[in-house]
Amino acid sequence: MSKKSKGSKILIKLRNPETGTFYTTYRNTKSQNTQEKLKFRKYDPKTRKHEEFVENKI
């Protein structure tokens, strides 16, 4: 069973391009602050460090 988005939020995948590890999260489409691709520093268990994760298509 897949997750469904509610209202103006869509499900996105944050992926580390170097290792392929990914996280999923929601993004608000109505906000002016989220027009470009999201970038977060999150923990990557493969490298055991905090790395930059970039928004990617699901």
mmCIF file as Biopython writes it, N, C-alpha, C and O atoms, coordinates in Angstrom:
data_model
#
loop_
_atom_site.group_PDB
_atom_site.id
_atom_site.type_symbol
_atom_site.label_atom_id
_atom_site.label_alt_id
_atom_site.label_comp_id
_atom_site.label_asym_id
_atom_site.label_entity_id
_atom_site.label_seq_id
_atom_site.pdbx_PDB_ins_code
_atom_site.Cartn_x
_atom_site.Cartn_y
_atom_site.Cartn_z
_atom_site.occupancy
_atom_site.B_iso_or_equiv
_atom_site.auth_seq_id
_atom_site.auth_asym_id
_atom_site.pdbx_PDB_model_num
ATOM 1   N N  . MET A ? 1  ? 0.841  -1.170 0.000  1.0 0.0 1  A 1 
ATOM 2   C CA . MET A ? 1  ? 0.000  0.000  0.000  1.0 0.0 1  A 1 
ATOM 3   C C  . MET A ? 1  ? 0.885  1.231  0.000  1.0 0.0 1  A 1 
ATOM 4   O O  . MET A ? 1  ? 1.809  1.333  0.807  1.0 0.0 1  A 1 
ATOM 5   N N  . SER A ? 2  ? 0.617  2.153  -0.883 1.0 0.0 2  A 1 
ATOM 6   C CA . SER A ? 2  ? 1.450  3.343  -1.012 1.0 0.0 2  A 1 
ATOM 7   C C  . SER A ? 2  ? 0.900  4.486  -0.174 1.0 0.0 2  A 1 
ATOM 8   O O  . SER A ? 2  ? -0.274 4.514  0.196  1.0 0.0 2  A 1 
ATOM 9   N N  . LYS A ? 3  ? 1.793  5.427  0.111  1.0 0.0 3  A 1 
ATOM 10  C CA . LYS A ? 3  ? 1.383  6.617  0.846  1.0 0.0 3  A 1 
ATOM 11  C C  . LYS A ? 3  ? 0.698  7.577  -0.101 1.0 0.0 3  A 1 
ATOM 12  O O  . LYS A ? 3  ? 1.137  7.733  -1.241 1.0 0.0 3  A 1 
ATOM 13  N N  . LYS A ? 4  ? -0.352 8.216  0.336  1.0 0.0 4  A 1 
ATOM 14  C CA . LYS A ? 4  ? -1.057 9.189  -0.487 1.0 0.0 4  A 1 
ATOM 15  C C  . LYS A ? 4  ? -0.781 10.584 0.039  1.0 0.0 4  A 1 
ATOM 16  O O  . LYS A ? 4  ? -0.696 10.799 1.248  1.0 0.0 4  A 1 
ATOM 17  N N  . SER A ? 5  ? -0.642 11.523 -0.872 1.0 0.0 5  A 1 
ATOM 18  C CA . SER A ? 5  ? -0.444 12.910 -0.456 1.0 0.0 5  A 1 
ATOM 19  C C  . SER A ? 5  ? -1.778 13.521 -0.056 1.0 0.0 5  A 1 
ATOM 20  O O  . SER A ? 5  ? -2.833 13.131 -0.556 1.0 0.0 5  A 1 
ATOM 21  N N  . LYS A ? 6  ? -1.714 14.468 0.839  1.0 0.0 6  A 1 
ATOM 22  C CA . LYS A ? 6  ? -2.919 15.105 1.345  1.0 0.0 6  A 1 
ATOM 23  C C  . LYS A ? 6  ? -2.886 16.583 0.994  1.0 0.0 6  A 1 
ATOM 24  O O  . LYS A ? 6  ? -1.958 17.293 1.382  1.0 0.0 6  A 1 
ATOM 25  N N  . GLY A ? 7  ? -3.880 17.048 0.270  1.0 0.0 7  A 1 
ATOM 26  C CA . GLY A ? 7  ? -3.989 18.465 -0.050 1.0 0.0 7  A 1 
ATOM 27  C C  . GLY A ? 7  ? -2.893 18.933 -0.980 1.0 0.0 7  A 1 
ATOM 28  O O  . GLY A ? 7  ? -2.713 18.392 -2.071 1.0 0.0 7  A 1 
ATOM 29  N N  . SER A ? 8  ? -2.151 19.958 -0.534 1.0 0.0 8  A 1 
ATOM 30  C CA . SER A ? 8  ? -1.145 20.571 -1.383 1.0 0.0 8  A 1 
ATOM 31  C C  . SER A ? 8  ? 0.246  19.974 -1.160 1.0 0.0 8  A 1 
ATOM 32  O O  . SER A ? 8  ? 1.237  20.560 -1.595 1.0 0.0 8  A 1 
ATOM 33  N N  . LYS A ? 9  ? 0.339  18.831 -0.496 1.0 0.0 9  A 1 
ATOM 34  C CA . LYS A ? 9  ? 1.637  18.217 -0.235 1.0 0.0 9  A 1 
ATOM 35  C C  . LYS A ? 9  ? 1.824  17.005 -1.136 1.0 0.0 9  A 1 
ATOM 36  O O  . LYS A ? 9  ? 0.893  16.232 -1.358 1.0 0.0 9  A 1 
ATOM 37  N N  . ILE A ? 10 ? 3.041  16.848 -1.652 1.0 0.0 10 A 1 
ATOM 38  C CA . ILE A ? 10 ? 3.347  15.705 -2.500 1.0 0.0 10 A 1 
ATOM 39  C C  . ILE A ? 10 ? 4.506  14.927 -1.882 1.0 0.0 10 A 1 
ATOM 40  O O  . ILE A ? 10 ? 5.330  15.495 -1.165 1.0 0.0 10 A 1 
ATOM 41  N N  . LEU A ? 11 ? 4.564  13.649 -2.160 1.0 0.0 11 A 1 
ATOM 42  C CA . LEU A ? 11 ? 5.617  12.787 -1.662 1.0 0.0 11 A 1 
ATOM 43  C C  . LEU A ? 11 ? 6.833  12.906 -2.575 1.0 0.0 11 A 1 
ATOM 44  O O  . LEU A ? 11 ? 6.707  12.795 -3.795 1.0 0.0 11 A 1 
ATOM 45  N N  . ILE A ? 12 ? 8.018  13.133 -1.986 1.0 0.0 12 A 1 
ATOM 46  C CA . ILE A ? 12 ? 9.247  13.232 -2.769 1.0 0.0 12 A 1 
ATOM 47  C C  . ILE A ? 12 ? 10.285 12.286 -2.186 1.0 0.0 12 A 1 
ATOM 48  O O  . ILE A ? 12 ? 10.158 11.825 -1.051 1.0 0.0 12 A 1 
ATOM 49  N N  . LYS A ? 13 ? 11.309 12.004 -2.978 1.0 0.0 13 A 1 
ATOM 50  C CA . LYS A ? 13 ? 12.408 11.156 -2.537 1.0 0.0 13 A 1 
ATOM 51  C C  . LYS A ? 13 ? 13.675 12.001 -2.494 1.0 0.0 13 A 1 
ATOM 52  O O  . LYS A ? 13 ? 14.012 12.676 -3.467 1.0 0.0 13 A 1 
ATOM 53  N N  . LEU A ? 14 ? 14.380 11.961 -1.353 1.0 0.0 14 A 1 
ATOM 54  C CA . LEU A ? 14 ? 15.669 12.627 -1.205 1.0 0.0 14 A 1 
ATOM 55  C C  . LEU A ? 14 ? 16.736 11.553 -1.358 1.0 0.0 14 A 1 
ATOM 56  O O  . LEU A ? 14 ? 16.746 10.581 -0.603 1.0 0.0 14 A 1 
ATOM 57  N N  . ARG A ? 15 ? 17.640 11.716 -2.331 1.0 0.0 15 A 1 
ATOM 58  C CA . ARG A ? 15 ? 18.602 10.672 -2.649 1.0 0.0 15 A 1 
ATOM 59  C C  . ARG A ? 15 ? 20.019 11.212 -2.597 1.0 0.0 15 A 1 
ATOM 60  O O  . ARG A ? 15 ? 20.282 12.333 -3.034 1.0 0.0 15 A 1 
ATOM 61  N N  . ASN A ? 16 ? 20.940 10.404 -2.054 1.0 0.0 16 A 1 
ATOM 62  C CA . ASN A ? 16 ? 22.355 10.741 -2.081 1.0 0.0 16 A 1 
ATOM 63  C C  . ASN A ? 16 ? 22.913 10.228 -3.403 1.0 0.0 16 A 1 
ATOM 64  O O  . ASN A ? 16 ? 22.924 9.016  -3.619 1.0 0.0 16 A 1 
ATOM 65  N N  . PRO A ? 17 ? 23.381 11.107 -4.304 1.0 0.0 17 A 1 
ATOM 66  C CA . PRO A ? 17 ? 23.835 10.661 -5.621 1.0 0.0 17 A 1 
ATOM 67  C C  . PRO A ? 17 ? 25.072 9.767  -5.582 1.0 0.0 17 A 1 
ATOM 68  O O  . PRO A ? 17 ? 25.296 8.995  -6.514 1.0 0.0 17 A 1 
ATOM 69  N N  . GLU A ? 18 ? 25.877 9.851  -4.529 1.0 0.0 18 A 1 
ATOM 70  C CA . GLU A ? 18 ? 27.102 9.066  -4.460 1.0 0.0 18 A 1 
ATOM 71  C C  . GLU A ? 18 ? 26.852 7.622  -4.043 1.0 0.0 18 A 1 
ATOM 72  O O  . GLU A ? 18 ? 27.466 6.708  -4.595 1.0 0.0 18 A 1 
ATOM 73  N N  . THR A ? 19 ? 25.959 7.399  -3.077 1.0 0.0 19 A 1 
ATOM 74  C CA . THR A ? 19 ? 25.754 6.038  -2.556 1.0 0.0 19 A 1 
ATOM 75  C C  . THR A ? 19 ? 24.419 5.433  -2.955 1.0 0.0 19 A 1 
ATOM 76  O O  . THR A ? 19 ? 24.267 4.212  -2.902 1.0 0.0 19 A 1 
ATOM 77  N N  . GLY A ? 20 ? 23.442 6.248  -3.353 1.0 0.0 20 A 1 
ATOM 78  C CA . GLY A ? 20 ? 22.139 5.723  -3.727 1.0 0.0 20 A 1 
ATOM 79  C C  . GLY A ? 20 ? 21.171 5.582  -2.571 1.0 0.0 20 A 1 
ATOM 80  O O  . GLY A ? 20 ? 20.030 5.174  -2.784 1.0 0.0 20 A 1 
ATOM 81  N N  . THR A ? 21 ? 21.580 5.902  -1.366 1.0 0.0 21 A 1 
ATOM 82  C CA . THR A ? 21 ? 20.698 5.859  -0.208 1.0 0.0 21 A 1 
ATOM 83  C C  . THR A ? 21 ? 19.640 6.939  -0.345 1.0 0.0 21 A 1 
ATOM 84  O O  . THR A ? 21 ? 19.925 8.021  -0.857 1.0 0.0 21 A 1 
ATOM 85  N N  . PHE A ? 22 ? 18.399 6.658  0.114  1.0 0.0 22 A 1 
ATOM 86  C CA . PHE A ? 22 ? 17.349 7.654  -0.031 1.0 0.0 22 A 1 
ATOM 87  C C  . PHE A ? 22 ? 16.450 7.709  1.192  1.0 0.0 22 A 1 
ATOM 88  O O  . PHE A ? 22 ? 16.347 6.747  1.953  1.0 0.0 22 A 1 
ATOM 89  N N  . TYR A ? 23 ? 15.804 8.854  1.365  1.0 0.0 23 A 1 
ATOM 90  C CA . TYR A ? 23 ? 14.770 9.104  2.350  1.0 0.0 23 A 1 
ATOM 91  C C  . TYR A ? 23 ? 13.535 9.580  1.598  1.0 0.0 23 A 1 
ATOM 92  O O  . TYR A ? 23 ? 13.660 10.103 0.491  1.0 0.0 23 A 1 
ATOM 93  N N  . THR A ? 24 ? 12.349 9.413  2.171  1.0 0.0 24 A 1 
ATOM 94  C CA . THR A ? 24 ? 11.136 9.974  1.588  1.0 0.0 24 A 1 
ATOM 95  C C  . THR A ? 24 ? 10.556 10.988 2.560  1.0 0.0 24 A 1 
ATOM 96  O O  . THR A ? 24 ? 10.646 10.825 3.777  1.0 0.0 24 A 1 
ATOM 97  N N  . THR A ? 25 ? 9.962  12.036 2.007  1.0 0.0 25 A 1 
ATOM 98  C CA . THR A ? 25 ? 9.356  13.089 2.804  1.0 0.0 25 A 1 
ATOM 99  C C  . THR A ? 25 ? 8.290  13.785 1.979  1.0 0.0 25 A 1 
ATOM 100 O O  . THR A ? 25 ? 8.126  13.492 0.794  1.0 0.0 25 A 1 
ATOM 101 N N  . TYR A ? 26 ? 7.568  14.699 2.594  1.0 0.0 26 A 1 
ATOM 102 C CA . TYR A ? 26 ? 6.540  15.461 1.904  1.0 0.0 26 A 1 
ATOM 103 C C  . TYR A ? 26 ? 7.035  16.862 1.602  1.0 0.0 26 A 1 
ATOM 104 O O  . TYR A ? 26 ? 7.872  17.407 2.322  1.0 0.0 26 A 1 
ATOM 105 N N  . ARG A ? 27 ? 6.506  17.446 0.521  1.0 0.0 27 A 1 
ATOM 106 C CA . ARG A ? 27 ? 6.869  18.795 0.107  1.0 0.0 27 A 1 
ATOM 107 C C  . ARG A ? 27 ? 5.595  19.599 -0.103 1.0 0.0 27 A 1 
ATOM 108 O O  . ARG A ? 27 ? 4.637  19.106 -0.699 1.0 0.0 27 A 1 
ATOM 109 N N  . ASN A ? 28 ? 5.580  20.843 0.387  1.0 0.0 28 A 1 
ATOM 110 C CA . ASN A ? 28 ? 4.446  21.734 0.226  1.0 0.0 28 A 1 
ATOM 111 C C  . ASN A ? 28 ? 4.560  22.419 -1.130 1.0 0.0 28 A 1 
ATOM 112 O O  . ASN A ? 28 ? 5.535  23.127 -1.381 1.0 0.0 28 A 1 
ATOM 113 N N  . THR A ? 29 ? 3.582  22.221 -2.005 1.0 0.0 29 A 1 
ATOM 114 C CA . THR A ? 29 ? 3.649  22.788 -3.351 1.0 0.0 29 A 1 
ATOM 115 C C  . THR A ? 29 ? 3.166  24.228 -3.416 1.0 0.0 29 A 1 
ATOM 116 O O  . THR A ? 29 ? 3.488  24.932 -4.373 1.0 0.0 29 A 1 
ATOM 117 N N  . LYS A ? 30 ? 2.415  24.681 -2.445 1.0 0.0 30 A 1 
ATOM 118 C CA . LYS A ? 30 ? 1.889  26.046 -2.473 1.0 0.0 30 A 1 
ATOM 119 C C  . LYS A ? 30 ? 2.875  27.079 -1.927 1.0 0.0 30 A 1 
ATOM 120 O O  . LYS A ? 30 ? 2.721  28.272 -2.191 1.0 0.0 30 A 1 
ATOM 121 N N  . SER A ? 31 ? 3.862  26.649 -1.187 1.0 0.0 31 A 1 
ATOM 122 C CA . SER A ? 31 ? 4.803  27.576 -0.571 1.0 0.0 31 A 1 
ATOM 123 C C  . SER A ? 31 ? 5.760  28.159 -1.606 1.0 0.0 31 A 1 
ATOM 124 O O  . SER A ? 31 ? 6.227  27.446 -2.494 1.0 0.0 31 A 1 
ATOM 125 N N  . GLN A ? 32 ? 6.050  29.443 -1.495 1.0 0.0 32 A 1 
ATOM 126 C CA . GLN A ? 32 ? 6.991  30.110 -2.384 1.0 0.0 32 A 1 
ATOM 127 C C  . GLN A ? 32 ? 8.431  29.730 -2.041 1.0 0.0 32 A 1 
ATOM 128 O O  . GLN A ? 32 ? 9.325  29.913 -2.867 1.0 0.0 32 A 1 
ATOM 129 N N  . ASN A ? 33 ? 8.669  29.208 -0.845 1.0 0.0 33 A 1 
ATOM 130 C CA . ASN A ? 33 ? 10.020 28.866 -0.401 1.0 0.0 33 A 1 
ATOM 131 C C  . ASN A ? 33 ? 10.521 27.551 -0.976 1.0 0.0 33 A 1 
ATOM 132 O O  . ASN A ? 33 ? 11.715 27.265 -0.887 1.0 0.0 33 A 1 
ATOM 133 N N  . THR A ? 34 ? 9.646  26.743 -1.564 1.0 0.0 34 A 1 
ATOM 134 C CA . THR A ? 34 ? 10.066 25.429 -2.050 1.0 0.0 34 A 1 
ATOM 135 C C  . THR A ? 34 ? 9.896  25.312 -3.561 1.0 0.0 34 A 1 
ATOM 136 O O  . THR A ? 34 ? 9.356  24.316 -4.044 1.0 0.0 34 A 1 
ATOM 137 N N  . GLN A ? 35 ? 10.345 26.303 -4.308 1.0 0.0 35 A 1 
ATOM 138 C CA . GLN A ? 35 ? 10.222 26.272 -5.764 1.0 0.0 35 A 1 
ATOM 139 C C  . GLN A ? 35 ? 11.352 25.475 -6.413 1.0 0.0 35 A 1 
ATOM 140 O O  . GLN A ? 35 ? 11.116 24.803 -7.418 1.0 0.0 35 A 1 
ATOM 141 N N  . GLU A ? 36 ? 12.577 25.527 -5.870 1.0 0.0 36 A 1 
ATOM 142 C CA . GLU A ? 36 ? 13.677 24.776 -6.452 1.0 0.0 36 A 1 
ATOM 143 C C  . GLU A ? 36 ? 13.820 23.427 -5.732 1.0 0.0 36 A 1 
ATOM 144 O O  . GLU A ? 36 ? 13.091 23.146 -4.781 1.0 0.0 36 A 1 
ATOM 145 N N  . LYS A ? 37 ? 14.753 22.608 -6.189 1.0 0.0 37 A 1 
ATOM 146 C CA . LYS A ? 37 ? 14.945 21.283 -5.594 1.0 0.0 37 A 1 
ATOM 147 C C  . LYS A ? 37 ? 15.417 21.411 -4.156 1.0 0.0 37 A 1 
ATOM 148 O O  . LYS A ? 37 ? 16.224 22.283 -3.835 1.0 0.0 37 A 1 
ATOM 149 N N  . LEU A ? 38 ? 14.913 20.541 -3.291 1.0 0.0 38 A 1 
ATOM 150 C CA . LEU A ? 38 ? 15.289 20.559 -1.886 1.0 0.0 38 A 1 
ATOM 151 C C  . LEU A ? 38 ? 16.628 19.862 -1.691 1.0 0.0 38 A 1 
ATOM 152 O O  . LEU A ? 38 ? 16.941 18.888 -2.374 1.0 0.0 38 A 1 
ATOM 153 N N  . LYS A ? 39 ? 17.417 20.379 -0.742 1.0 0.0 39 A 1 
ATOM 154 C CA . LYS A ? 39 ? 18.692 19.771 -0.370 1.0 0.0 39 A 1 
ATOM 155 C C  . LYS A ? 39 ? 18.745 19.728 1.145  1.0 0.0 39 A 1 
ATOM 156 O O  . LYS A ? 39 ? 18.519 20.742 1.805  1.0 0.0 39 A 1 
ATOM 157 N N  . PHE A ? 40 ? 19.039 18.568 1.697  1.0 0.0 40 A 1 
ATOM 158 C CA . PHE A ? 40 ? 19.152 18.395 3.146  1.0 0.0 40 A 1 
ATOM 159 C C  . PHE A ? 40 ? 20.432 17.662 3.471  1.0 0.0 40 A 1 
ATOM 160 O O  . PHE A ? 40 ? 20.912 16.858 2.672  1.0 0.0 40 A 1 
ATOM 161 N N  . ARG A ? 41 ? 20.987 17.930 4.632  1.0 0.0 41 A 1 
ATOM 162 C CA . ARG A ? 41 ? 22.100 17.140 5.139  1.0 0.0 41 A 1 
ATOM 163 C C  . ARG A ? 41 ? 21.517 16.145 6.121  1.0 0.0 41 A 1 
ATOM 164 O O  . ARG A ? 41 ? 21.018 16.521 7.182  1.0 0.0 41 A 1 
ATOM 165 N N  . LYS A ? 42 ? 21.585 14.867 5.759  1.0 0.0 42 A 1 
ATOM 166 C CA . LYS A ? 42 ? 21.030 13.800 6.579  1.0 0.0 42 A 1 
ATOM 167 C C  . LYS A ? 42 ? 22.076 12.714 6.745  1.0 0.0 42 A 1 
ATOM 168 O O  . LYS A ? 42 ? 23.092 12.702 6.050  1.0 0.0 42 A 1 
ATOM 169 N N  . TYR A ? 43 ? 21.819 11.802 7.671  1.0 0.0 43 A 1 
ATOM 170 C CA . TYR A ? 43 ? 22.750 10.718 7.962  1.0 0.0 43 A 1 
ATOM 171 C C  . TYR A ? 43 ? 22.669 9.639  6.893  1.0 0.0 43 A 1 
ATOM 172 O O  . TYR A ? 43 ? 21.579 9.187  6.542  1.0 0.0 43 A 1 
ATOM 173 N N  . ASP A ? 44 ? 23.822 9.226  6.376  1.0 0.0 44 A 1 
ATOM 174 C CA . ASP A ? 44 ? 23.903 8.145  5.399  1.0 0.0 44 A 1 
ATOM 175 C C  . ASP A ? 44 ? 24.529 6.934  6.084  1.0 0.0 44 A 1 
ATOM 176 O O  . ASP A ? 44 ? 25.702 6.981  6.456  1.0 0.0 44 A 1 
ATOM 177 N N  . PRO A ? 45 ? 23.769 5.842  6.259  1.0 0.0 45 A 1 
ATOM 178 C CA . PRO A ? 45 ? 24.321 4.681  6.970  1.0 0.0 45 A 1 
ATOM 179 C C  . PRO A ? 45 ? 25.430 3.958  6.202  1.0 0.0 45 A 1 
ATOM 180 O O  . PRO A ? 45 ? 26.224 3.247  6.818  1.0 0.0 45 A 1 
ATOM 181 N N  . LYS A ? 46 ? 25.510 4.114  4.892  1.0 0.0 46 A 1 
ATOM 182 C CA . LYS A ? 46 ? 26.567 3.449  4.124  1.0 0.0 46 A 1 
ATOM 183 C C  . LYS A ? 46 ? 27.933 4.072  4.384  1.0 0.0 46 A 1 
ATOM 184 O O  . LYS A ? 46 ? 28.931 3.359  4.486  1.0 0.0 46 A 1 
ATOM 185 N N  . THR A ? 47 ? 27.985 5.399  4.492  1.0 0.0 47 A 1 
ATOM 186 C CA . THR A ? 47 ? 29.257 6.083  4.749  1.0 0.0 47 A 1 
ATOM 187 C C  . THR A ? 47 ? 29.433 6.412  6.227  1.0 0.0 47 A 1 
ATOM 188 O O  . THR A ? 47 ? 30.518 6.806  6.654  1.0 0.0 47 A 1 
ATOM 189 N N  . ARG A ? 48 ? 28.380 6.254  6.999  1.0 0.0 48 A 1 
ATOM 190 C CA . ARG A ? 48 ? 28.344 6.584  8.428  1.0 0.0 48 A 1 
ATOM 191 C C  . ARG A ? 48 ? 28.730 8.037  8.690  1.0 0.0 48 A 1 
ATOM 192 O O  . ARG A ? 48 ? 29.453 8.339  9.639  1.0 0.0 48 A 1 
ATOM 193 N N  . LYS A ? 49 ? 28.234 8.933  7.830  1.0 0.0 49 A 1 
ATOM 194 C CA . LYS A ? 49 ? 28.459 10.373 7.955  1.0 0.0 49 A 1 
ATOM 195 C C  . LYS A ? 49 ? 27.183 11.098 7.564  1.0 0.0 49 A 1 
ATOM 196 O O  . LYS A ? 49 ? 26.261 10.504 7.006  1.0 0.0 49 A 1 
ATOM 197 N N  . HIS A ? 50 ? 27.143 12.391 7.865  1.0 0.0 50 A 1 
ATOM 198 C CA . HIS A ? 50 ? 26.070 13.239 7.363  1.0 0.0 50 A 1 
ATOM 199 C C  . HIS A ? 50 ? 26.469 13.711 5.967  1.0 0.0 50 A 1 
ATOM 200 O O  . HIS A ? 50 ? 27.530 14.309 5.781  1.0 0.0 50 A 1 
ATOM 201 N N  . GLU A ? 51 ? 25.609 13.436 4.992  1.0 0.0 51 A 1 
ATOM 202 C CA . GLU A ? 51 ? 25.873 13.772 3.599  1.0 0.0 51 A 1 
ATOM 203 C C  . GLU A ? 51 ? 24.729 14.626 3.078  1.0 0.0 51 A 1 
ATOM 204 O O  . GLU A ? 51 ? 23.695 14.742 3.735  1.0 0.0 51 A 1 
ATOM 205 N N  . GLU A ? 52 ? 24.904 15.230 1.894  1.0 0.0 52 A 1 
ATOM 206 C CA . GLU A ? 52 ? 23.860 16.042 1.288  1.0 0.0 52 A 1 
ATOM 207 C C  . GLU A ? 52 ? 22.960 15.155 0.435  1.0 0.0 52 A 1 
ATOM 208 O O  . GLU A ? 52 ? 23.430 14.415 -0.428 1.0 0.0 52 A 1 
ATOM 209 N N  . PHE A ? 53 ? 21.660 15.244 0.693  1.0 0.0 53 A 1 
ATOM 210 C CA . PHE A ? 53 ? 20.644 14.519 -0.059 1.0 0.0 53 A 1 
ATOM 211 C C  . PHE A ? 53 ? 19.869 15.523 -0.903 1.0 0.0 53 A 1 
ATOM 212 O O  . PHE A ? 53 ? 19.486 16.585 -0.414 1.0 0.0 53 A 1 
ATOM 213 N N  . VAL A ? 54 ? 19.637 15.186 -2.177 1.0 0.0 54 A 1 
ATOM 214 C CA . VAL A ? 54 ? 18.991 16.079 -3.128 1.0 0.0 54 A 1 
ATOM 215 C C  . VAL A ? 54 ? 17.673 15.463 -3.568 1.0 0.0 54 A 1 
ATOM 216 O O  . VAL A ? 54 ? 17.559 14.243 -3.684 1.0 0.0 54 A 1 
ATOM 217 N N  . GLU A ? 55 ? 16.677 16.309 -3.812 1.0 0.0 55 A 1 
ATOM 218 C CA . GLU A ? 55 ? 15.371 15.848 -4.267 1.0 0.0 55 A 1 
ATOM 219 C C  . GLU A ? 55 ? 15.488 15.115 -5.601 1.0 0.0 55 A 1 
ATOM 220 O O  . GLU A ? 55 ? 16.210 15.547 -6.499 1.0 0.0 55 A 1 
ATOM 221 N N  . ASN A ? 56 ? 14.769 14.005 -5.713 1.0 0.0 56 A 1 
ATOM 222 C CA . ASN A ? 56 ? 14.805 13.172 -6.903 1.0 0.0 56 A 1 
ATOM 223 C C  . ASN A ? 56 ? 13.386 12.699 -7.180 1.0 0.0 56 A 1 
ATOM 224 O O  . ASN A ? 56 ? 12.550 12.696 -6.277 1.0 0.0 56 A 1 
ATOM 225 N N  . LYS A ? 57 ? 13.102 12.299 -8.418 1.0 0.0 57 A 1 
ATOM 226 C CA . LYS A ? 57 ? 11.771 11.779 -8.746 1.0 0.0 57 A 1 
ATOM 227 C C  . LYS A ? 57 ? 11.573 10.416 -8.120 1.0 0.0 57 A 1 
ATOM 228 O O  . LYS A ? 57 ? 12.526 9.655  -7.951 1.0 0.0 57 A 1 
ATOM 229 N N  . ILE A ? 58 ? 10.325 10.107 -7.775 1.0 0.0 58 A 1 
ATOM 230 C CA . ILE A ? 58 ? 9.995  8.798  -7.192 1.0 0.0 58 A 1 
ATOM 231 C C  . ILE A ? 58 ? 9.844  7.771  -8.263 1.0 0.0 58 A 1 
ATOM 232 O O  . ILE A ? 58 ? 9.566  6.609  -7.970 1.0 0.0 58 A 1 
#
